[in-house]
Amino acid sequence: KINSEMDRLENEIDTDIFLHMTATGRWLPSTIYKYADFKTSLNVMATEGVAGKKFYIGEDVTNGHIYGLVNIAAFLAQSMKETIKYDACDENSWDAVGGKYPLSNACGQLGQSYQDYHCSEAEKHMECPVDPNMSITAVTHAKWYGAPAPLFCEPKTDEQP
């Protein structure tokens, strides 16, 4: 039942919900977030999940799908706050220091060190080792006025200490 409810709203989700704010403050449909992809991901998370956890989409009882729709609405509200409104899925550089966005934000923001993150014992089997030679550039980034470029990280060298 939840799929038919969602499918009925596909156009509205793509044109009225999955919106991002441009640098001029105008709201436009996302170039990244699309209903078809969301539906595919939701179905995987609701049926298979990750690490034994599944996305709750309600139960097969009278009006049980309503609880699922409320859960989806809450998820989308949080997603809007974190990523959709920026049309970005990578970490944004948002921790300004002295009015500027330092390159070190790629290594951690607000005093965090991303390379020092570790999984809990129950999820340790999913942890990847730190690759000291890895170099990576984010694909997406926020586009608000004055927003910094995508985050970039590479190993320290004598030329780039």
N, C-alpha and C positions, 0 to 999 in steps of 0.2 A: 504493500500500500504506500509506503514512504517513497518508493521510486516513482510511482505514478503522480503523487503529489508534487514531487520535485520536478519531474519532467514537464508537468503542466506550467511550471514557472521558469523554464529554461531561459526564455528570452529576457524576462525581467531580471533574472539573476545576472545574466551577462551584461545587460544594459543599465540596470538600476542599482545593483548591489556590488558587483565586481568593478568598482570605479577607483581611479587613482587621481590624485591632485597634481596638476601640472605646476611648473615653476611660477606661473601667473595666477595660480589659485583656482583655475578652472578644473572641473571634474570631467574626466573622460573614461570610457570603457578601458579596462586593463588590457595590456598587450600580452600579459603573462597568465593571468588567472582567468580560466574559462570553465563554464559549467560542465562540459563534457569531461574534462580532466578531473574536476572535482568529484563528479559522480563516480568515475572509475576508481579514484583513490578512496572515496568513502566506502564503496562496496568492498574493496580489499580490506580496509580497516575494520569494517563491521563484521566481515565473515572470517577473515584469517587473523587480522591483528598483527601486532609486533610484540615479541617477548611475552606472549601470553595475555596481552591486554588488547581489548577490542573497543571500537567506538560504539557507544550505546545509541541505537536508533529506535528504541521502543520495543514493545513486546506484541505478540500476536493475540491481542485481546481487544475488546471494544475500545476504540479511541487510543489504543496503545501507541500508535504512530505519532500522536500529538506530542508525547514526551520525547520521541526521537526528533521531531521537528524543532522543539524548544532547545534540545541539546545542540542541534546543527546551528540554530540561530546564535546561541551563545558562542559556539566555536567560531562562526563567521565574524561575530562582533570582535572577538579577540584577534582574529586574523586580520581584520580591517585595521585595528589599532597598531599591529606589529608590522604588517607587510603589504597588504593589498593597497592601502592608500598611497604607498610609495612606489607601487608597481615594481617591487623588488622582492626577491626571495633570499638573497644573500644578506649577511650581516651588514648593516649600515654603519658608517662612521658617524657617530652622533655625540661622542663625549668630547666636547670642546674644552680646551685648556688654554686659558688666556685669550679666549675669543677665536682660537684656531683649532683645527682638527689635526692632531699630530699623526704622523705615519705609524707611530707605535700602537694606534688603535687596532691595527690589524693583528697585533699580538695579544690584545686584551684591553677592555675598557673598564672604567671604574675600579681600577686596581686589580682586575682579574688577569690571570695568565692562562690563555686558552690551551697552551701546550701542557699545562699541568692538570688539566681536567682528567678525571678518571671515572670509570664506571663503577657502580656498586658491585659488591661480590656476586650478587645474583645475576648481574649483566656483564661481568668481566669478560665472558667469552665473546662479546661483541666489540670489545675495545681494540682499536688499532694502535700499533706502536707509533711513536713520533718518528717521522722521517726527517733527519737533520739536513737532508739535501733537497727537500721539497721546495718548490717555488709555485705559487698560485696567485691568480688574480680573480677577484669576484667577477661574475658575469653581469650582475645587476647592481644598481645602487639607487639611492633616493635622488629625486630630481627637484627637490624644493630649491628655491632661490638661494644660491650660495652653497649648495650641497657639495661636499667633496666627491672626488672621483671614487670608483670602486676600490675596496680594500685590496692591498697587495702585500704579499709576504714572501721573503726569500731568506736563505741562510746569510749570516753575517760573513763578510770577507774583509780582507785588509783594506780593500778599496771602499767598502760599504760597511763600516764598523757598527 
